[in-house]
């Protein structure tokens, strides 16, 4: 019985994570408002161009060529082939893009540390 209950609880947590991609309710609401602003026709889909505009508004537009290439690769991975993004795809993109940005920041900070002569332990 315990294993069944824990499995059910784990499945419920995973389903909630899939629906919000780990964002808080306030973050999901803010992203939903932004998404709807760019979903001009109310279809529940935004195009690549609208997505780029939304990323720009949210301050998450890539700045370097490397970031632009990573975003394009991510867009191809997240897109279901339609060339447009629904809200769940948008959340998935935002979560993945956020994780990638954090990794880049850590790499840059580590490089500065190495340049200053710090070791891994320091």
Residue frames as a rotation matrix with the C-alpha (Angstrom) as fourth column:
UNK 1
0.559 0.829 0.000 0.00
0.829 -0.559 0.000 0.00
0.000 0.000 -1.000 0.00
UNK 2
0.396 -0.479 -0.784 2.79
0.197 -0.789 0.582 2.45
-0.897 -0.385 -0.218 0.88
UNK 3
-0.655 -0.725 0.214 4.52
0.337 -0.026 0.941 1.91
-0.676 0.688 0.262 -2.45
UNK 4
-0.193 0.683 0.704 1.26
0.968 0.014 0.252 2.39
0.162 0.730 -0.664 -4.32
UNK 5
0.750 0.511 -0.420 0.54
0.609 -0.781 0.138 5.63
-0.258 -0.359 -0.897 -2.45
UNK 6
0.080 -0.796 -0.600 4.05
0.082 -0.594 0.800 6.98
-0.993 -0.113 0.018 -2.96
UNK 7
-0.694 -0.295 0.656 3.87
0.627 0.198 0.753 6.11
-0.353 0.935 0.047 -6.65
UNK 8
0.264 0.875 0.406 0.57
0.946 -0.317 0.069 7.94
0.189 0.365 -0.911 -7.00
UNK 9
0.718 -0.050 -0.694 1.98
0.316 -0.865 0.389 10.97
-0.620 -0.499 -0.606 -5.15
UNK 10
-0.355 -0.930 -0.094 5.11
0.221 -0.181 0.958 10.94
-0.908 0.320 0.270 -7.33
UNK 11
-0.473 0.269 0.839 2.99
0.881 0.140 0.452 10.75
0.004 0.953 -0.304 -10.49
UNK 12
0.649 0.758 -0.067 0.88
0.761 -0.648 0.043 13.69
-0.011 -0.078 -0.997 -9.29
UNK 13
0.389 -0.602 -0.697 4.00
0.114 -0.720 0.685 15.75
-0.914 -0.346 -0.212 -8.58
UNK 14
-0.639 -0.666 0.385 5.44
0.424 0.112 0.899 14.88
-0.641 0.738 0.210 -11.98
UNK 15
-0.054 0.713 0.699 2.18
0.986 -0.070 0.148 15.80
0.155 0.698 -0.699 -13.73
UNK 16
0.812 0.321 -0.488 2.13
0.448 -0.878 0.168 19.15
-0.374 -0.355 -0.857 -11.93
UNK 17
-0.070 -0.921 -0.383 5.77
0.092 -0.389 0.917 19.78
-0.993 0.029 0.112 -12.89
UNK 18
-0.592 -0.129 0.795 5.01
0.757 0.250 0.604 18.93
-0.276 0.960 -0.050 -16.54
UNK 19
0.363 0.838 0.407 2.13
0.914 -0.405 0.020 21.39
0.182 0.364 -0.913 -16.59
UNK 20
0.976 0.010 -0.216 4.11
0.082 -0.942 0.325 24.25
-0.201 -0.335 -0.920 -14.97
UNK 21
0.524 -0.851 0.040 7.67
0.342 0.167 -0.925 23.20
0.780 0.499 0.378 -15.87
UNK 22
-0.069 -0.567 -0.821 8.61
0.973 0.143 -0.180 23.99
0.219 -0.812 0.542 -12.27
UNK 23
-0.696 -0.110 0.710 7.57
0.099 -0.993 -0.057 27.63
0.711 0.030 0.702 -12.42
UNK 24
-0.851 0.428 -0.303 5.62
0.286 -0.106 -0.952 29.12
-0.440 -0.898 -0.033 -9.52
UNK 25
0.058 0.951 0.304 1.94
0.949 0.043 -0.314 29.96
-0.311 0.307 -0.900 -10.07
UNK 26
0.531 0.101 -0.841 2.86
0.078 -0.994 -0.070 33.67
-0.844 -0.028 -0.536 -10.20
UNK 27
-0.526 -0.792 -0.310 5.54
-0.332 -0.144 0.932 33.01
-0.783 0.594 -0.187 -12.84
UNK 28
-0.673 0.357 0.648 3.14
0.683 0.636 0.359 30.90
-0.284 0.684 -0.672 -14.91
UNK 29
0.411 0.885 -0.220 0.52
0.741 -0.465 -0.485 33.65
-0.531 0.036 -0.846 -14.71
UNK 30
0.225 -0.415 -0.882 3.03
-0.286 -0.893 0.348 36.29
-0.931 0.174 -0.319 -15.84
UNK 31
-0.822 -0.563 0.090 4.19
-0.122 0.327 0.937 34.10
-0.557 0.759 -0.338 -18.74
UNK 32
-0.324 0.797 0.510 0.59
0.882 0.449 -0.141 33.34
-0.341 0.405 -0.848 -19.68
UNK 33
0.553 0.498 -0.669 -0.19
0.293 -0.867 -0.403 37.07
-0.780 0.027 -0.625 -19.84
UNK 34
-0.226 -0.737 -0.637 2.86
-0.528 -0.457 0.716 37.65
-0.819 0.498 -0.286 -22.04
UNK 35
-0.833 -0.059 0.551 1.97
0.325 0.752 0.573 34.67
-0.448 0.657 -0.607 -24.24
UNK 36
0.079 0.973 0.218 -1.60
0.882 0.034 -0.470 35.89
-0.465 0.229 -0.855 -24.71
UNK 37
0.331 -0.028 -0.943 -0.38
-0.120 -0.993 -0.013 39.38
-0.936 0.117 -0.332 -25.58
UNK 38
-0.540 -0.649 -0.536 1.50
-0.642 -0.094 0.761 37.92
-0.544 0.755 -0.366 -28.57
UNK 39
-0.764 0.420 0.490 -1.23
0.562 0.806 0.185 35.41
-0.317 0.416 -0.852 -29.49
UNK 40
-0.883 0.316 -0.346 -3.06
-0.372 -0.922 0.107 38.10
-0.285 0.223 0.932 -31.46
UNK 41
-0.465 0.735 -0.494 -5.64
-0.598 0.151 0.787 35.82
0.653 0.662 0.369 -33.05
UNK 42
-0.020 0.470 0.882 -6.40
-0.978 0.175 -0.115 33.90
-0.208 -0.865 0.456 -29.82
UNK 43
0.435 0.172 -0.884 -5.52
-0.604 0.784 -0.145 30.58
0.668 0.597 0.445 -31.45
UNK 44
0.906 -0.192 0.378 -3.41
-0.236 0.513 0.825 29.42
-0.353 -0.836 0.420 -28.50
UNK 45
0.445 -0.777 0.446 -0.35
0.877 0.480 -0.039 29.45
-0.184 0.408 0.894 -30.79
UNK 46
0.707 -0.311 -0.635 2.41
-0.304 -0.944 0.124 31.97
-0.638 0.105 -0.762 -31.38
UNK 47
0.922 -0.386 0.031 4.78
0.155 0.294 -0.943 32.04
0.355 0.874 0.331 -34.34
UNK 48
0.140 -0.963 -0.230 8.57
0.978 0.171 -0.117 32.15
0.152 -0.208 0.966 -34.21
UNK 49
-0.422 -0.300 0.856 8.46
0.356 -0.923 -0.149 35.91
0.834 0.242 0.496 -34.78
UNK 50
0.489 0.683 0.542 5.93
-0.317 -0.440 0.840 36.41
0.812 -0.583 0.002 -31.99
UNK 51
0.808 -0.257 -0.530 8.00
0.562 0.606 0.562 34.21
0.177 -0.752 0.634 -29.73
UNK 52
-0.262 -0.951 0.163 11.11
0.871 -0.306 -0.385 36.30
0.416 0.041 0.908 -30.36
UNK 53
-0.216 0.268 0.939 9.10
-0.121 -0.962 0.247 39.44
0.969 -0.061 0.240 -29.56
UNK 54
0.835 0.550 -0.012 7.85
-0.098 0.170 0.981 37.84
0.541 -0.818 0.196 -26.32
UNK 55
0.428 -0.770 -0.473 11.39
0.892 0.445 0.083 36.83
0.147 -0.457 0.877 -25.33
UNK 56
-0.455 -0.573 0.681 12.52
0.505 -0.796 -0.333 40.39
0.734 0.192 0.652 -26.01
UNK 57
0.235 0.647 0.725 9.74
-0.330 -0.649 0.686 41.83
0.914 -0.400 0.061 -23.84
UNK 58
0.964 0.160 -0.212 10.67
0.111 0.483 0.869 39.43
0.241 -0.861 0.448 -21.03
UNK 59
0.545 -0.823 0.159 14.35
-0.834 -0.513 0.206 40.42
-0.088 -0.245 -0.966 -21.28
UNK 60
0.311 -0.375 0.873 15.39
-0.178 0.879 0.442 36.94
-0.934 -0.292 0.207 -22.34
UNK 61
0.985 0.006 -0.172 16.42
-0.172 0.043 -0.984 37.56
0.002 0.999 0.044 -25.93
UNK 62
0.512 -0.854 0.089 19.84
0.800 0.512 0.312 36.09
-0.312 -0.089 0.946 -26.78
UNK 63
0.778 -0.268 -0.569 22.61
-0.207 -0.963 0.171 38.68
-0.594 -0.015 -0.804 -26.99
UNK 64
-0.257 -0.947 -0.192 25.50
-0.645 0.020 0.764 36.83
-0.720 0.320 -0.616 -28.58
UNK 65
-0.084 0.151 -0.985 25.75
-0.926 0.353 0.133 34.73
0.367 0.924 0.110 -31.74
UNK 66
-0.891 -0.298 -0.344 26.43
-0.151 0.906 -0.394 31.68
0.429 -0.299 -0.852 -29.57
UNK 67
-0.716 0.691 0.100 23.26
-0.087 0.054 -0.995 32.32
-0.693 -0.721 0.022 -27.56
UNK 68
-0.024 0.714 -0.700 21.29
-0.918 -0.293 -0.267 32.86
-0.395 0.636 0.663 -30.79
UNK 69
-0.394 -0.198 -0.898 22.49
-0.666 0.734 0.130 29.52
0.634 0.649 -0.421 -32.15
UNK 70
-0.996 0.045 -0.076 21.60
0.086 0.692 -0.717 27.77
0.020 -0.720 -0.693 -28.88
UNK 71
-0.414 0.903 -0.117 18.13
-0.429 -0.306 -0.850 29.34
-0.803 -0.302 0.514 -28.97
UNK 72
-0.034 0.383 -0.923 17.56
-0.995 0.073 0.067 28.20
0.093 0.921 0.379 -32.56
UNK 73
-0.721 -0.279 -0.634 18.59
-0.263 0.957 -0.123 24.66
0.641 0.078 -0.763 -31.65
UNK 74
-0.911 0.412 0.022 16.28
0.082 0.234 -0.969 24.77
-0.404 -0.881 -0.247 -28.65
UNK 75
-0.226 0.858 -0.461 13.39
-0.799 -0.434 -0.417 26.08
-0.558 0.274 0.784 -30.76
UNK 76
-0.238 0.075 -0.968 13.81
-0.797 0.555 0.239 23.17
0.556 0.828 -0.072 -33.16
UNK 77
-0.908 -0.170 -0.382 13.82
0.053 0.859 -0.509 20.72
0.415 -0.482 -0.772 -30.25
UNK 78
-0.778 0.623 -0.080 10.74
-0.007 -0.135 -0.991 22.18
-0.628 -0.771 0.110 -28.56
UNK 79
-0.299 0.680 -0.669 8.65
-0.917 -0.399 0.003 22.78
-0.265 0.614 0.743 -31.69
UNK 80
-0.041 0.398 0.916 6.33
-0.114 0.909 -0.400 19.91
-0.993 -0.121 0.008 -32.56
UNK 81
-0.647 -0.283 0.708 6.87
0.630 0.324 0.705 20.61
-0.429 0.903 -0.032 -36.26
UNK 82
0.362 0.908 0.209 4.07
0.902 -0.286 -0.323 23.13
-0.233 0.305 -0.923 -36.66
UNK 83
-0.409 -0.570 0.713 6.35
0.679 -0.712 -0.180 26.19
0.610 0.411 0.678 -36.68
UNK 84
0.062 0.467 0.882 4.23
-0.446 -0.778 0.443 27.62
0.893 -0.421 0.160 -33.89
UNK 85
-0.843 -0.416 -0.340 4.26
0.152 0.422 -0.894 27.22
0.515 -0.805 -0.293 -30.13
UNK 86
0.374 0.927 -0.020 1.39
0.210 -0.064 0.976 26.57
0.903 -0.369 -0.219 -27.77
UNK 87
0.567 -0.123 0.814 1.59
-0.689 -0.613 0.387 27.56
0.451 -0.781 -0.433 -24.11
UNK 88
0.903 -0.284 0.322 2.99
-0.018 0.724 0.689 24.23
-0.429 -0.628 0.649 -22.82
UNK 89
0.498 -0.761 0.416 5.73
0.823 0.262 -0.505 24.39
0.275 0.594 0.756 -25.49
UNK 90
0.400 -0.289 0.870 6.37
-0.106 -0.957 -0.269 28.01
0.910 0.016 -0.414 -24.48
UNK 91
0.806 -0.085 0.585 6.79
-0.591 -0.063 0.805 26.99
-0.031 -0.994 -0.101 -20.82
UNK 92
0.793 -0.543 0.277 9.10
0.502 0.839 0.209 24.13
-0.346 -0.026 0.938 -21.81
UNK 93
0.385 -0.645 0.660 11.16
0.608 -0.361 -0.707 26.53
0.694 0.674 0.253 -23.90
UNK 94
0.530 -0.136 0.837 11.35
-0.457 -0.877 0.147 29.09
0.714 -0.460 -0.527 -21.09
UNK 95
0.894 -0.206 0.398 12.43
-0.283 0.429 0.858 26.49
-0.347 -0.880 0.325 -18.51
UNK 96
0.626 -0.681 0.379 15.08
0.761 0.641 -0.104 25.01
-0.172 0.353 0.920 -20.80
UNK 97
0.369 -0.463 0.806 16.34
0.371 -0.722 -0.584 28.47
0.852 0.515 -0.095 -21.84
UNK 98
0.737 -0.044 0.675 16.55
-0.570 -0.577 0.585 29.52
0.364 -0.816 -0.450 -18.18
UNK 99
0.847 -0.444 0.292 18.56
0.148 0.725 0.672 26.43
-0.511 -0.526 0.680 -17.26
UNK 100
0.447 -0.692 0.566 20.93
0.859 0.157 -0.487 27.03
0.249 0.704 0.665 -20.20
UNK 101
0.483 -0.237 0.843 21.40
-0.074 -0.970 -0.230 30.68
0.872 0.049 -0.486 -19.15
UNK 102
0.857 -0.158 0.491 22.24
-0.503 -0.053 0.862 29.64
-0.110 -0.986 -0.125 -15.58
UNK 103
0.710 -0.626 0.324 24.78
0.583 0.780 0.228 27.09
-0.395 0.027 0.918 -16.84
UNK 104
0.379 -0.555 0.741 26.43
0.628 -0.433 -0.646 29.74
0.679 0.710 0.185 -19.02
UNK 105
0.666 -0.079 0.741 26.62
-0.441 -0.844 0.306 32.11
0.602 -0.531 -0.597 -16.06
UNK 106
0.866 -0.358 0.348 28.29
-0.146 0.485 0.862 29.45
-0.478 -0.798 0.368 -13.90
UNK 107
0.539 -0.688 0.486 30.78
0.842 0.466 -0.273 28.67
-0.038 0.556 0.830 -16.69
UNK 108
0.414 -0.355 0.838 31.63
0.230 -0.850 -0.473 32.36
0.881 0.388 -0.271 -17.05
UNK 109
0.784 -0.093 0.613 32.07
-0.586 -0.435 0.684 32.76
0.203 -0.896 -0.396 -13.29
UNK 110
0.798 -0.520 0.305 34.32
0.292 0.776 0.559 29.69
-0.528 -0.356 0.771 -13.18
UNK 111
0.449 -0.640 0.623 36.43
0.787 -0.046 -0.615 31.06
0.422 0.767 0.484 -16.04
UNK 112
0.529 -0.234 0.816 36.91
-0.305 -0.949 -0.075 34.33
0.792 -0.209 -0.573 -14.17
UNK 113
0.876 -0.175 0.450 37.91
-0.408 0.230 0.884 32.36
-0.258 -0.957 0.130 -11.06
UNK 114
0.644 -0.663 0.381 40.48
0.705 0.708 0.042 30.35
-0.298 0.242 0.924 -13.01
UNK 115
0.427 -0.462 0.777 41.81
0.482 -0.610 -0.628 33.54
0.765 0.643 -0.038 -14.63
UNK 116
0.578 -0.153 0.802 42.32
-0.599 -0.746 0.290 34.98
0.554 -0.648 -0.523 -11.15
UNK 117
-0.428 -0.884 -0.191 44.23
-0.564 0.426 -0.707 31.90
0.706 -0.195 -0.681 -10.04
UNK 118
-0.037 0.479 0.877 41.60
-0.948 0.261 -0.182 30.21
-0.316 -0.838 0.444 -7.89
UNK 119
-0.960 -0.241 -0.145 41.47
-0.271 0.933 0.238 26.42
0.077 0.268 -0.960 -7.76
UNK 120
-0.320 0.878 -0.355 38.34
-0.002 0.374 0.928 24.25
0.947 0.298 -0.118 -7.94
UNK 121
-0.216 0.198 -0.956 38.35
0.898 0.424 -0.115 23.90
0.382 -0.884 -0.269 -4.16
UNK 122
-0.852 -0.146 -0.502 38.44
0.373 -0.842 -0.389 27.65
-0.366 -0.519 0.772 -3.58
